[in-house]
Amino acid sequence: MQEIIKIHAKEHSNVVLKVIPGHFVTPHSHVNYFLDMTTLKTRLSEASMAARELSKQIEADTVVDTIVCLDGCEIIGAYLAEELTRAGICTTNLHKTIYIVTPEYAASGQLLFRENYLPMIRNKNVLLLMASATTGQSIVKAVQTISYYGGKISGISAVFSAASSSMGVPIKSLFTIADIPDYKAYNPEGCHMCREDIPIDAFANGFGYSRINK
């Protein structure tokens, strides 16, 4: 793998996305960059700045009762809830504050919410927050899960998205494919890097990556 490349958000130069070129295997695809959002998701200053910029992209008439966080975005989610509340975003919750929740992953990979979390999903307007959206499969799975439990998707926000929408819902993101023009995501069966015998560098998911010892 090569050195880390830092990409600054156009609207806020202090929000930085770190990308690592290589051959990475994710649960749904093979990609030529790992998007390292570790500090964006864990460092207070960076998480709050990312949340502030994401909040600016959400329409004023959007209703948000619950933020469902994927990919370890809970800290960004908490700050995002604070920013939305400060901006006057409407919520139907009686206590006039927003829930921040994370689904559980079953052994099969399916998302689920336990009984004690259902009041935060059922009949709620849900903003889906994720680190990255590439193939869209994670969004489809999350939207289907939220709908199954009676929630309604009011928006999708991501730090990075390779698509502008999914399932008819616009994706609001800080970084897009325009920021990484040569970003590629391949189906495992049709990976050009595999066809060219480029070795796999690491396995990756929303939590990080694990190098393959060579």
Backbone as ProteinMPNN parsed JSONL, in Angstrom:
{"seq_chain_A": "MQEIIKIHAKEHSNVVLKVIPGHFVTPHSHVNYFLDMTTLKTRLSEASMAARELSKQIEADTVVDTIVCLDGCEIIGAYLAEELTRAGICTTNLHKTIYIVTPEYAASGQLLFRENYLPMIRNKNVLLLMASATTGQSIVKAVQTISYYGGKISGISAVFSAASSSMGVPIKSLFTIADIPDYKAYNPEGCHMCREDIPIDAFANGFGYSRINK", "coords_chain_A": {"N_chain_A": [[0.835, -1.19, 0.0], [0.363, 2.298, -0.605], [1.427, 5.664, 0.335], [-0.505, 7.726, 2.605], [-3.042, 9.831, 1.37], [-4.247, 13.093, 1.684], [-7.352, 14.65, 1.559], [-9.057, 17.642, 1.331], [-12.157, 18.971, 2.391], [-14.281, 20.801, 0.219], [-15.918, 22.856, 1.188], [-15.026, 23.231, 3.738], [-11.948, 23.477, 4.834], [-10.722, 22.303, 7.015], [-11.88, 19.894, 7.429], [-10.931, 16.769, 6.794], [-10.35, 14.091, 4.585], [-8.79, 11.021, 4.652], [-7.116, 9.024, 2.372], [-6.082, 5.839, 1.205], [-4.253, 4.391, -1.274], [-4.581, 1.224, -2.923], [-5.298, -2.316, -2.996], [-8.199, -3.35, -1.916], [-10.431, -5.468, -0.136], [-13.785, -5.436, 0.443], [-16.91, -6.044, 2.262], [-18.765, -6.053, 0.159], [-17.514, -5.461, -2.253], [-14.551, -4.937, -4.35], [-12.132, -2.472, -3.911], [-10.118, 0.351, -4.959], [-9.145, 2.183, -3.213], [-8.745, 2.785, 0.253], [-10.802, 4.411, 2.452], [-9.91, 6.279, 4.97], [-11.369, 7.133, 7.819], [-10.922, 7.362, 10.46], [-10.007, 9.34, 12.404], [-11.865, 11.313, 11.846], [-14.15, 10.17, 12.818], [-13.611, 9.725, 15.486], [-12.098, 11.701, 16.791], [-12.757, 14.506, 18.743], [-12.764, 17.254, 17.792], [-12.67, 16.978, 14.987], [-14.883, 15.34, 14.434], [-16.975, 16.989, 15.273], [-16.72, 19.136, 13.491], [-17.199, 17.839, 11.051], [-19.85, 17.06, 11.467], [-21.053, 19.559, 11.65], [-20.76, 20.529, 9.033], [-22.207, 18.607, 7.607], [-24.744, 19.068, 8.618], [-25.449, 21.452, 7.419], [-26.23, 20.707, 4.921], [-28.683, 19.597, 5.076], [-32.064, 19.932, 4.409], [-34.16, 22.62, 5.503], [-36.818, 21.997, 6.039], [-36.82, 19.352, 6.684], [-37.733, 16.59, 8.687], [-36.529, 15.227, 11.622], [-36.405, 12.635, 13.783], [-34.911, 10.558, 14.75], [-31.52, 9.565, 14.533], [-29.933, 7.142, 12.79], [-27.011, 5.447, 13.109], [-24.36, 4.165, 11.187], [-21.318, 2.277, 10.588], [-19.69, 3.11, 12.729], [-20.269, 5.792, 13.321], [-21.265, 7.173, 15.524], [-20.35, 9.292, 17.2], [-20.115, 11.468, 15.451], [-22.792, 11.475, 14.796], [-24.019, 12.272, 17.21], [-23.1, 14.9, 17.484], [-24.184, 15.879, 15.136], [-26.912, 15.716, 15.661], [-27.049, 17.654, 17.642], [-26.329, 19.95, 16.161], [-28.432, 20.048, 14.297], [-30.587, 20.438, 15.987], [-29.935, 22.933, 17.027], [-30.193, 24.389, 14.69], [-32.861, 24.428, 14.331], [-34.24, 22.32, 13.188], [-37.073, 20.334, 12.657], [-38.66, 18.065, 14.941], [-40.732, 15.309, 15.788], [-40.761, 14.2, 18.235], [-41.912, 14.052, 21.586], [-40.348, 15.064, 23.619], [-38.808, 16.808, 22.311], [-36.212, 16.389, 21.352], [-33.497, 14.657, 19.717], [-33.055, 11.191, 18.968], [-30.158, 9.084, 19.023], [-29.062, 6.25, 17.576], [-27.745, 2.896, 17.103], [-27.838, 0.142, 14.943], [-27.945, -3.398, 15.66], [-25.817, -6.066, 14.618], [-26.632, -9.099, 13.243], [-25.478, -12.555, 13.236], [-25.649, -13.362, 10.629], [-25.239, -11.075, 9.26], [-27.357, -9.451, 8.962], [-29.192, -6.493, 9.848], [-30.558, -5.406, 12.968], [-32.955, -4.295, 15.454], [-33.365, -4.25, 18.913], [-36.105, -4.896, 21.205], [-36.246, -2.798, 23.101], [-35.315, -0.631, 21.716], [-37.136, -0.123, 19.754], [-39.181, 1.892, 20.154], [-37.798, 4.114, 19.333], [-37.589, 3.898, 16.669], [-39.956, 2.948, 15.373], [-42.575, 4.446, 13.644], [-41.109, 6.774, 13.409], [-39.274, 9.553, 12.031], [-36.481, 9.004, 10.274], [-33.065, 9.727, 10.033], [-30.495, 8.514, 8.152], [-27.182, 7.851, 8.838], [-23.938, 7.445, 7.654], [-20.531, 6.3, 7.141], [-19.408, 5.801, 4.571], [-20.683, 5.377, 1.248], [-20.741, 3.217, -1.288], [-21.273, 0.886, -3.166], [-23.938, 0.906, -2.548], [-25.313, -1.134, -1.375], [-25.237, -1.373, 1.414], [-26.834, 0.744, 2.18], [-29.316, 0.01, 1.111], [-29.839, -2.303, 2.636], [-29.965, -1.157, 5.196], [-32.09, 0.69, 4.945], [-34.203, -1.026, 4.318], [-34.293, -2.482, 6.71], [-34.934, -0.471, 8.613], [-37.419, 0.306, 7.607], [-38.8, -2.093, 7.915], [-39.063, -2.195, 10.676], [-40.834, -0.194, 11.042], [-40.047, 2.46, 10.677], [-39.489, 5.624, 8.987], [-37.609, 6.818, 6.317], [-36.062, 9.889, 6.342], [-33.914, 11.121, 5.315], [-30.55, 10.745, 3.968], [-27.273, 10.759, 5.009], [-23.758, 11.013, 4.46], [-20.235, 10.663, 4.981], [-18.582, 10.162, 2.792], [-19.688, 9.569, -0.515], [-20.251, 7.617, -3.358], [-22.369, 7.805, -4.966], [-25.203, 9.833, -5.916], [-27.733, 9.424, -5.038], [-29.961, 6.986, -3.53], [-32.255, 4.4, -3.737], [-34.154, 6.247, -4.441], [-33.779, 8.302, -2.681], [-32.053, 11.263, -1.963], [-28.509, 11.472, -1.402], [-26.67, 13.102, 0.939], [-23.465, 14.319, 1.144], [-20.092, 14.894, 2.37], [-17.85, 14.428, 0.872], [-17.364, 13.403, -2.501], [-17.383, 11.345, -5.485], [-16.134, 13.045, -7.201], [-14.09, 14.145, -5.767], [-12.273, 12.133, -5.619], [-11.363, 11.19, -8.348], [-10.406, 8.854, -9.672], [-11.387, 6.764, -8.212], [-12.434, 3.463, -7.787], [-14.826, 0.862, -7.693], [-15.352, -2.525, -7.685], [-17.276, -5.424, -8.624], [-16.757, -8.462, -6.88], [-16.416, -10.674, -8.59], [-15.737, -9.494, -10.962], [-13.416, -7.996, -10.757], [-11.009, -5.773, -11.838], [-8.457, -5.408, -10.85], [-7.851, -7.876, -9.737], [-7.882, -9.42, -12.056], [-5.643, -8.416, -13.26], [-3.731, -9.468, -11.729], [-2.991, -8.091, -9.426], [-1.946, -7.994, -6.181], [-3.985, -8.547, -3.246], [-4.202, -6.144, -0.755], [-5.424, -5.699, 1.744], [-8.17, -6.588, 3.935], [-11.226, -4.91, 4.328], [-13.665, -2.935, 6.12], [-16.449, -1.08, 7.513], [-15.258, -0.495, 9.91], [-12.523, -0.459, 9.674], [-9.33, -1.581, 8.429], [-7.541, -4.658, 7.722], [-4.351, -5.71, 7.252], [-3.0, -8.002, 4.844], [-0.701, -10.376, 5.489], [2.415, -10.589, 3.868]], "CA_chain_A": [[0.0, 0.0, 0.0], [1.116, 3.527, -0.746], [1.27, 6.641, 1.392], [-1.828, 8.324, 2.807], [-3.333, 11.082, 0.67], [-5.23, 13.874, 2.419], [-8.245, 15.443, 0.712], [-9.782, 18.612, 2.138], [-13.513, 19.274, 1.93], [-14.331, 22.086, -0.485], [-16.597, 23.863, 1.986], [-14.371, 23.408, 5.036], [-10.622, 22.901, 4.633], [-10.29, 21.566, 8.2], [-12.457, 18.546, 7.373], [-9.981, 16.065, 5.926], [-10.545, 12.665, 4.321], [-7.525, 10.356, 4.35], [-7.323, 7.884, 1.477], [-4.9, 5.004, 1.021], [-4.354, 3.588, -2.499], [-4.249, -0.183, -2.76], [-6.305, -3.294, -3.418], [-8.913, -3.672, -0.684], [-11.626, -6.298, -0.256], [-14.827, -5.049, 1.392], [-17.973, -7.06, 2.258], [-19.572, -6.047, -1.056], [-16.775, -5.146, -3.475], [-13.115, -4.674, -4.284], [-11.926, -1.045, -4.178], [-8.708, 0.724, -5.11], [-8.775, 3.116, -2.144], [-9.381, 2.677, 1.558], [-11.122, 5.741, 2.956], [-9.615, 6.226, 6.399], [-12.118, 8.169, 8.533], [-10.742, 7.069, 11.879], [-10.007, 10.549, 13.236], [-13.135, 12.018, 11.638], [-15.184, 9.519, 13.614], [-13.245, 9.543, 16.891], [-11.513, 12.903, 17.387], [-13.837, 15.449, 19.028], [-12.755, 18.431, 16.928], [-12.975, 16.603, 13.606], [-16.263, 14.842, 14.385], [-17.888, 18.119, 15.387], [-16.666, 19.897, 12.24], [-17.892, 17.048, 10.024], [-21.285, 17.156, 11.756], [-21.504, 20.923, 11.329], [-20.876, 20.648, 7.581], [-23.314, 17.747, 7.177], [-26.01, 19.701, 9.006], [-25.745, 22.529, 6.474], [-26.771, 20.12, 3.699], [-30.019, 19.067, 5.339], [-33.092, 20.938, 4.15], [-34.77, 23.169, 6.714], [-38.122, 21.388, 6.308], [-36.639, 17.938, 7.003], [-38.098, 16.198, 10.049], [-35.612, 14.195, 12.121], [-36.688, 12.154, 15.137], [-33.865, 9.615, 15.132], [-30.387, 9.369, 13.628], [-29.404, 5.78, 12.856], [-25.603, 5.546, 12.73], [-23.635, 2.981, 10.732], [-19.866, 2.439, 10.38], [-19.026, 3.765, 13.847], [-20.468, 7.247, 13.212], [-22.087, 7.651, 16.63], [-19.904, 10.593, 17.71], [-20.585, 12.438, 14.456], [-24.251, 11.51, 14.92], [-24.397, 13.062, 18.38], [-22.875, 16.306, 17.14], [-25.135, 16.233, 14.094], [-28.186, 15.957, 16.348], [-26.923, 18.952, 18.308], [-26.352, 20.987, 15.131], [-29.783, 20.116, 13.737], [-31.443, 21.044, 17.013], [-29.588, 24.349, 17.063], [-30.667, 25.007, 13.451], [-34.318, 24.466, 14.345], [-34.833, 21.211, 12.451], [-38.262, 19.857, 13.372], [-38.776, 16.69, 15.395], [-42.064, 15.032, 16.341], [-40.608, 13.636, 19.574], [-42.545, 14.885, 22.603], [-39.32, 15.728, 24.421], [-38.168, 17.775, 21.41], [-34.792, 16.103, 21.155], [-33.296, 13.601, 18.719], [-32.403, 9.954, 19.378], [-29.024, 8.606, 18.227], [-29.015, 4.811, 17.827], [-26.973, 2.058, 16.188], [-28.428, -1.202, 14.861], [-27.118, -4.554, 15.989], [-25.568, -6.939, 13.474], [-26.793, -10.526, 13.505], [-24.378, -13.352, 12.694], [-25.841, -13.444, 9.177], [-24.979, -9.769, 8.673], [-28.602, -8.682, 8.952], [-29.324, -5.481, 10.89], [-31.756, -5.565, 13.781], [-33.13, -3.447, 16.625], [-34.011, -4.956, 20.004], [-37.395, -4.344, 21.616], [-36.106, -1.536, 23.844], [-34.999, 0.45, 20.774], [-38.218, 0.047, 18.78], [-39.854, 3.196, 20.248], [-36.98, 5.123, 18.683], [-37.63, 3.638, 15.226], [-41.326, 2.802, 14.897], [-43.303, 5.706, 13.383], [-40.186, 7.894, 13.526], [-38.58, 10.055, 10.838], [-35.115, 8.553, 10.535], [-31.947, 10.155, 9.197], [-29.476, 7.476, 8.116], [-25.841, 8.434, 8.795], [-22.924, 6.431, 7.432], [-19.216, 6.823, 6.765], [-19.256, 5.8, 3.119], [-21.655, 4.661, 0.426], [-20.103, 2.935, -2.575], [-22.16, 0.087, -4.015], [-25.324, 1.161, -2.185], [-25.933, -2.299, -0.746], [-25.42, -1.109, 2.85], [-27.99, 1.635, 2.308], [-30.515, -0.794, 0.853], [-30.052, -3.154, 3.802], [-30.371, -0.319, 6.33], [-33.425, 1.243, 4.667], [-35.156, -2.128, 4.449], [-34.407, -2.798, 8.132], [-35.67, 0.617, 9.262], [-38.806, 0.21, 7.143], [-39.383, -3.29, 8.529], [-39.409, -1.867, 12.062], [-41.843, 0.854, 11.067], [-39.497, 3.799, 10.552], [-39.551, 6.284, 7.688], [-36.358, 7.499, 5.998], [-36.246, 11.303, 5.995], [-32.708, 11.588, 4.648], [-29.338, 9.933, 4.063], [-26.054, 11.558, 5.058], [-22.544, 10.211, 4.474], [-19.001, 11.429, 4.843], [-18.243, 9.988, 1.372], [-20.636, 8.782, -1.306], [-19.958, 7.503, -4.782], [-23.64, 8.007, -5.672], [-25.938, 11.016, -5.47], [-28.996, 9.0, -4.436], [-30.171, 5.55, -3.398], [-33.657, 4.066, -3.497], [-34.933, 7.455, -4.643], [-33.494, 9.281, -1.627], [-30.766, 11.928, -2.181], [-27.46, 11.258, -0.407], [-25.909, 14.313, 1.218], [-22.143, 13.89, 1.596], [-19.029, 15.887, 2.402], [-16.936, 14.091, -0.221], [-17.991, 12.623, -3.563], [-16.464, 10.747, -6.441], [-15.388, 14.139, -7.826], [-12.895, 14.387, -4.953], [-11.355, 11.015, -5.891], [-11.837, 10.843, -9.702], [-10.037, 7.505, -10.118], [-11.909, 5.777, -7.274], [-13.136, 2.375, -8.469], [-15.378, -0.234, -6.902], [-15.652, -3.625, -8.603], [-17.858, -6.658, -8.114], [-15.655, -9.413, -6.644], [-16.212, -11.562, -9.744], [-15.259, -8.738, -12.122], [-12.405, -7.038, -10.303], [-9.92, -5.581, -12.795], [-7.178, -5.581, -10.155], [-7.625, -9.321, -9.642], [-7.554, -9.892, -13.406], [-4.282, -7.984, -13.565], [-2.882, -10.132, -10.726], [-2.534, -7.151, -8.395], [-2.232, -8.661, -4.903], [-4.869, -7.892, -2.282], [-3.435, -5.559, 0.35], [-6.083, -5.785, 3.044], [-9.619, -6.703, 4.027], [-11.7, -3.661, 4.928], [-15.1, -2.706, 6.314], [-16.711, 0.224, 8.097], [-14.478, -0.302, 11.129], [-11.114, -0.267, 9.363], [-8.779, -2.591, 7.525], [-6.542, -5.586, 8.264], [-3.396, -6.078, 6.201], [-2.69, -9.398, 4.579], [0.754, -10.562, 5.596], [3.053, -11.087, 2.638]], "C_chain_A": [[0.875, 1.247, 0.0], [0.835, 4.479, 0.416], [-0.152, 7.193, 1.443], [-1.926, 9.644, 2.059], [-4.418, 11.803, 1.455], [-6.026, 14.756, 1.461], [-9.076, 16.348, 1.61], [-11.161, 18.883, 1.532], [-13.536, 20.671, 1.315], [-14.926, 23.184, 0.388], [-15.916, 24.128, 3.321], [-13.02, 22.709, 4.972], [-10.114, 22.113, 5.837], [-10.917, 20.181, 8.301], [-11.665, 17.762, 6.331], [-10.325, 14.584, 5.815], [-9.191, 12.071, 3.945], [-7.813, 9.13, 3.477], [-6.004, 7.15, 1.264], [-5.074, 4.179, -0.247], [-3.957, 2.14, -2.217], [-5.345, -1.059, -3.328], [-6.973, -3.818, -2.154], [-10.174, -4.486, -0.983], [-12.602, -5.888, 0.842], [-15.923, -6.119, 1.375], [-18.75, -7.14, 0.95], [-18.778, -5.864, -2.348], [-15.273, -5.146, -3.243], [-12.928, -3.214, -4.667], [-10.436, -0.732, -4.243], [-8.259, 1.799, -4.129], [-9.468, 2.698, -0.853], [-9.581, 4.089, 2.075], [-10.991, 5.716, 4.481], [-10.276, 7.407, 7.106], [-11.977, 8.029, 10.045], [-10.809, 8.325, 12.736], [-11.276, 11.365, 13.049], [-14.222, 11.455, 12.547], [-14.873, 9.488, 15.108], [-12.674, 10.787, 17.56], [-12.582, 13.98, 17.525], [-13.89, 16.598, 18.03], [-13.157, 18.094, 15.5], [-14.415, 16.121, 13.467], [-17.258, 15.99, 14.438], [-17.896, 18.961, 14.119], [-17.391, 19.159, 11.114], [-19.401, 17.146, 10.207], [-21.826, 18.527, 11.368], [-21.703, 21.076, 9.817], [-22.013, 19.787, 7.035], [-24.656, 18.4, 7.489], [-26.423, 20.79, 8.028], [-26.398, 22.01, 5.193], [-28.206, 19.622, 3.865], [-31.056, 20.173, 5.22], [-33.806, 21.35, 5.434], [-36.094, 22.514, 7.063], [-38.031, 19.885, 6.578], [-37.016, 17.676, 8.461], [-37.18, 15.055, 10.479], [-35.967, 13.862, 13.564], [-35.542, 11.302, 15.665], [-32.764, 9.625, 14.082], [-29.878, 7.949, 13.841], [-27.984, 5.815, 12.284], [-25.029, 4.185, 12.324], [-22.139, 3.301, 10.719], [-19.168, 3.182, 11.515], [-19.155, 5.273, 13.857], [-21.247, 7.848, 14.381], [-21.655, 9.027, 17.149], [-20.309, 11.7, 16.746], [-22.096, 12.596, 14.582], [-24.718, 12.363, 16.078], [-24.219, 14.554, 18.099], [-23.844, 16.773, 16.063], [-26.504, 16.526, 14.701], [-28.175, 17.32, 17.033], [-27.014, 20.098, 17.305], [-27.749, 21.158, 14.54], [-30.752, 20.765, 14.719], [-31.202, 22.546, 17.075], [-30.14, 25.089, 15.84], [-32.189, 25.058, 13.368], [-34.993, 23.396, 13.523], [-35.95, 20.596, 13.293], [-38.122, 18.396, 13.784], [-40.177, 16.499, 15.96], [-41.987, 14.417, 17.734], [-41.176, 14.595, 20.62], [-41.53, 15.659, 23.434], [-38.492, 16.71, 23.6], [-36.65, 17.612, 21.325], [-34.662, 14.855, 20.296], [-32.606, 12.389, 19.341], [-31.2, 9.68, 18.469], [-28.848, 7.13, 18.553], [-28.177, 4.105, 16.758], [-27.611, 0.679, 16.13], [-27.424, -2.269, 15.274], [-26.954, -5.39, 14.725], [-25.736, -8.391, 13.903], [-25.625, -11.275, 12.866], [-24.445, -13.449, 11.171], [-25.507, -12.13, 8.472], [-26.204, -8.881, 8.616], [-28.611, -7.676, 10.098], [-30.597, -5.73, 11.692], [-31.756, -4.561, 14.933], [-33.862, -4.256, 17.684], [-35.272, -4.204, 20.426], [-37.277, -2.976, 22.287], [-35.767, -0.357, 22.947], [-36.138, 0.738, 19.799], [-38.964, 1.371, 18.922], [-39.082, 4.322, 19.577], [-36.981, 4.991, 17.16], [-39.069, 3.641, 14.7], [-42.024, 4.169, 14.818], [-42.43, 6.945, 13.532], [-39.619, 8.282, 12.156], [-37.086, 9.87, 11.076], [-34.13, 9.124, 9.515], [-30.876, 9.075, 9.291], [-28.111, 8.135, 7.932], [-24.814, 7.322, 8.653], [-21.609, 7.068, 7.02], [-19.082, 6.892, 5.257], [-20.345, 4.971, 2.45], [-21.025, 4.456, -0.941], [-21.036, 2.146, -3.493], [-23.628, 0.351, -3.729], [-25.985, 0.012, -1.461], [-26.17, -2.088, 0.748], [-26.628, -0.219, 3.093], [-29.276, 0.851, 2.125], [-30.852, -1.653, 2.07], [-30.566, -2.339, 4.985], [-31.782, 0.225, 6.145], [-34.487, 0.16, 4.823], [-35.379, -2.483, 5.92], [-35.23, -1.748, 8.863], [-37.144, 0.57, 8.873], [-39.518, -0.979, 7.784], [-39.848, -3.0, 9.957], [-40.331, -0.657, 12.173], [-41.335, 2.267, 10.981], [-39.613, 4.329, 9.133], [-38.252, 7.054, 7.455], [-36.642, 8.94, 5.593], [-35.014, 11.875, 5.318], [-31.561, 10.609, 4.83], [-28.143, 10.872, 4.022], [-24.848, 10.627, 5.134], [-21.333, 11.125, 4.405], [-18.544, 11.369, 3.39], [-19.336, 9.18, 0.697], [-20.229, 8.8, -2.768], [-21.212, 7.713, -5.619], [-24.341, 9.23, -5.106], [-27.272, 10.659, -4.82], [-29.031, 7.478, -4.342], [-31.62, 5.314, -3.041], [-34.541, 5.312, -3.576], [-34.705, 8.536, -3.607], [-32.137, 9.926, -1.909], [-29.783, 11.613, -1.056], [-26.669, 12.55, -0.261], [-24.551, 13.897, 1.782], [-21.141, 15.031, 1.552], [-18.048, 15.694, 1.257], [-17.672, 13.213, -1.228], [-16.923, 12.037, -4.47], [-15.639, 11.814, -7.157], [-14.106, 14.454, -7.065], [-11.84, 13.306, -5.148], [-11.717, 10.471, -7.273], [-11.516, 9.418, -10.138], [-10.47, 6.423, -9.126], [-12.72, 4.731, -8.033], [-13.62, 1.344, -7.458], [-15.837, -1.318, -7.873], [-16.42, -4.733, -7.888], [-16.719, -7.657, -7.924], [-15.355, -10.301, -7.857], [-15.633, -10.818, -10.95], [-14.207, -7.715, -11.768], [-11.243, -6.962, -11.285], [-8.565, -5.78, -12.126], [-6.841, -7.058, -9.999], [-7.215, -9.89, -10.99], [-6.132, -9.531, -13.804], [-3.272, -8.529, -12.559], [-2.257, -9.16, -9.736], [-2.907, -7.748, -7.046], [-3.197, -7.838, -4.027], [-4.019, -7.401, -1.108], [-4.085, -5.799, 1.71], [-7.572, -6.055, 2.877], [-10.118, -5.486, 4.787], [-13.21, -3.683, 5.11], [-15.272, -1.347, 6.983], [-15.894, 0.52, 9.348], [-12.999, -0.062, 10.86], [-10.627, -1.34, 8.4], [-7.741, -3.44, 8.238], [-5.645, -6.014, 7.123], [-3.283, -7.596, 6.05], [-1.188, -9.536, 4.617], [1.318, -11.181, 4.338], [4.479, -11.511, 2.921]], "O_chain_A": [[1.983, 1.247, 0.536], [0.107, 4.146, 1.351], [-0.897, 7.137, 0.465], [-1.015, 10.47, 2.107], [-5.407, 11.186, 1.852], [-5.461, 15.504, 0.664], [-9.725, 15.876, 2.543], [-11.305, 19.007, 0.316], [-12.9, 21.597, 1.817], [-14.477, 24.329, 0.329], [-16.195, 25.136, 3.97], [-12.952, 21.482, 5.046], [-9.171, 21.332, 5.704], [-10.533, 19.383, 9.157], [-11.725, 18.058, 5.138], [-10.561, 13.911, 6.819], [-8.525, 12.558, 3.031], [-8.658, 8.302, 3.818], [-4.945, 7.769, 1.157], [-5.969, 3.335, -0.297], [-3.1, 1.872, -1.375], [-6.216, -0.587, -4.059], [-6.399, -4.62, -1.417], [-10.884, -4.224, -1.954], [-12.285, -5.98, 2.028], [-15.868, -7.025, 0.542], [-19.337, -8.179, 0.649], [-19.316, -6.088, -3.432], [-14.787, -5.325, -2.126], [-13.509, -2.76, -5.652], [-9.607, -1.439, -3.669], [-7.126, 2.274, -4.201], [-10.634, 2.304, -0.864], [-8.636, 4.875, 2.13], [-11.858, 5.195, 5.183], [-9.807, 8.541, 7.008], [-12.81, 8.519, 10.808], [-11.581, 8.378, 13.694], [-11.723, 12.036, 13.979], [-15.108, 12.185, 12.991], [-15.77, 9.25, 15.918], [-12.757, 10.916, 18.781], [-13.24, 14.333, 16.547], [-14.952, 16.886, 17.479], [-13.905, 18.843, 14.871], [-15.092, 16.454, 12.494], [-18.268, 15.974, 13.734], [-18.947, 19.449, 13.706], [-18.107, 19.771, 10.322], [-20.145, 17.294, 9.237], [-22.925, 18.639, 10.824], [-22.682, 21.673, 9.37], [-22.705, 20.193, 6.102], [-25.598, 18.292, 6.703], [-27.615, 21.028, 7.828], [-27.039, 22.768, 4.466], [-28.859, 19.266, 2.884], [-30.936, 21.221, 5.853], [-34.026, 20.535, 6.329], [-36.473, 22.467, 8.233], [-39.058, 19.216, 6.688], [-36.661, 18.446, 9.353], [-37.069, 14.043, 9.787], [-35.844, 14.703, 14.455], [-35.236, 11.314, 16.858], [-33.04, 9.685, 12.884], [-29.445, 7.595, 14.938], [-27.783, 6.169, 11.122], [-25.194, 3.19, 13.03], [-21.746, 4.462, 10.828], [-18.146, 3.826, 11.282], [-18.263, 5.97, 14.34], [-21.83, 8.924, 14.242], [-22.505, 9.844, 17.502], [-20.791, 12.75, 17.17], [-22.622, 13.705, 14.489], [-25.699, 13.098, 15.957], [-25.08, 15.367, 18.436], [-24.277, 17.926, 16.069], [-27.176, 17.475, 14.299], [-29.167, 18.048, 17.006], [-27.689, 21.096, 17.556], [-28.197, 22.281, 14.309], [-31.625, 21.541, 14.33], [-32.143, 23.334, 17.164], [-30.508, 26.261, 15.929], [-32.745, 25.658, 12.448], [-36.17, 23.517, 13.184], [-35.785, 20.369, 14.491], [-37.536, 17.591, 13.06], [-40.745, 17.422, 16.544], [-43.016, 14.141, 18.35], [-40.949, 15.802, 20.55], [-41.805, 16.766, 23.896], [-37.588, 17.362, 24.123], [-35.912, 18.593, 21.237], [-35.613, 14.084, 20.165], [-31.683, 12.538, 20.142], [-31.228, 10.008, 17.283], [-28.519, 6.786, 19.689], [-27.936, 4.636, 15.673], [-27.9, 0.097, 17.176], [-26.212, -2.056, 15.238], [-27.838, -5.42, 13.87], [-25.059, -8.855, 14.82], [-24.878, -10.716, 12.063], [-23.421, -13.599, 10.505], [-25.491, -12.067, 7.243], [-26.113, -7.704, 8.267], [-28.105, -7.958, 11.185], [-31.594, -6.21, 11.153], [-30.711, -4.048, 15.333], [-34.877, -4.886, 17.385], [-35.482, -3.047, 20.061], [-38.113, -2.099, 22.068], [-35.911, 0.795, 23.358], [-36.104, 1.744, 19.09], [-39.357, 1.943, 17.905], [-39.65, 5.373, 19.282], [-36.451, 5.845, 16.45], [-39.355, 4.276, 13.685], [-42.056, 4.931, 15.785], [-42.941, 8.043, 13.755], [-39.504, 7.453, 11.253], [-36.502, 10.495, 11.962], [-34.332, 9.02, 8.305], [-30.404, 8.757, 10.383], [-27.905, 8.89, 6.98], [-24.812, 6.368, 9.431], [-21.569, 8.226, 6.605], [-18.687, 7.924, 4.715], [-20.853, 4.0, 3.012], [-20.801, 5.42, -1.673], [-21.532, 2.681, -4.484], [-24.483, 0.059, -4.566], [-27.108, 0.154, -0.976], [-27.169, -2.556, 1.295], [-27.355, -0.39, 4.071], [-30.221, 1.011, 2.898], [-32.008, -1.723, 2.487], [-31.482, -2.762, 5.691], [-32.579, 0.221, 7.083], [-35.549, 0.405, 5.396], [-36.507, -2.753, 6.335], [-36.122, -2.086, 9.642], [-38.018, 0.772, 9.717], [-40.69, -0.888, 8.151], [-40.888, -3.492, 10.394], [-40.58, -0.157, 13.27], [-42.105, 3.205, 11.19], [-39.812, 3.564, 8.189], [-37.841, 7.85, 8.299], [-37.366, 9.193, 4.63], [-35.054, 12.991, 4.8], [-31.585, 9.757, 5.718], [-28.015, 11.685, 3.106], [-24.9, 9.585, 5.787], [-21.394, 12.219, 3.845], [-18.163, 12.388, 2.813], [-19.85, 8.219, 1.269], [-19.909, 9.844, -3.335], [-21.134, 7.791, -6.845], [-24.106, 9.619, -3.962], [-27.873, 11.485, -4.134], [-28.245, 6.778, -4.981], [-32.155, 5.96, -2.139], [-35.544, 5.421, -2.872], [-35.362, 9.577, -3.642], [-31.152, 9.207, -2.079], [-30.176, 11.501, 0.105], [-26.07, 13.033, -1.222], [-24.492, 13.195, 2.792], [-21.304, 15.999, 0.81], [-17.485, 16.656, 0.735], [-18.5, 12.383, -0.854], [-15.725, 12.212, -4.248], [-14.558, 11.518, -7.666], [-13.147, 14.968, -7.641], [-10.659, 13.524, -4.878], [-12.318, 9.402, -7.37], [-12.279, 8.828, -10.902], [-9.981, 5.295, -9.187], [-13.592, 5.075, -8.83], [-12.922, 1.003, -6.504], [-16.625, -1.05, -8.781], [-16.236, -4.953, -6.69], [-15.799, -7.691, -8.741], [-14.201, -10.639, -8.121], [-15.095, -11.446, -11.861], [-14.113, -6.671, -12.414], [-10.57, -7.961, -11.537], [-7.626, -6.266, -12.758], [-5.679, -7.449, -10.116], [-6.321, -10.732, -11.073], [-5.492, -10.24, -14.581], [-2.114, -8.113, -12.535], [-1.14, -9.37, -9.265], [-4.088, -7.987, -6.793], [-3.21, -6.608, -4.072], [-3.221, -8.151, -0.547], [-3.403, -6.067, 2.699], [-8.156, -5.79, 1.827], [-9.51, -5.073, 5.774], [-13.936, -4.348, 4.371], [-14.335, -0.549, 7.015], [-15.843, 1.664, 9.797], [-12.292, 0.475, 11.713], [-11.41, -1.928, 7.654], [-7.138, -3.013, 9.223], [-6.104, -6.605, 6.145], [-3.449, -8.353, 7.007], [-0.479, -8.878, 3.854], [0.787, -12.156, 3.807], [5.182, -11.957, 2.015]]}, "name": "protein", "num_of_chains": 1, "seq": "MQEIIKIHAKEHSNVVLKVIPGHFVTPHSHVNYFLDMTTLKTRLSEASMAARELSKQIEADTVVDTIVCLDGCEIIGAYLAEELTRAGICTTNLHKTIYIVTPEYAASGQLLFRENYLPMIRNKNVLLLMASATTGQSIVKAVQTISYYGGKISGISAVFSAASSSMGVPIKSLFTIADIPDYKAYNPEGCHMCREDIPIDAFANGFGYSRINK"}
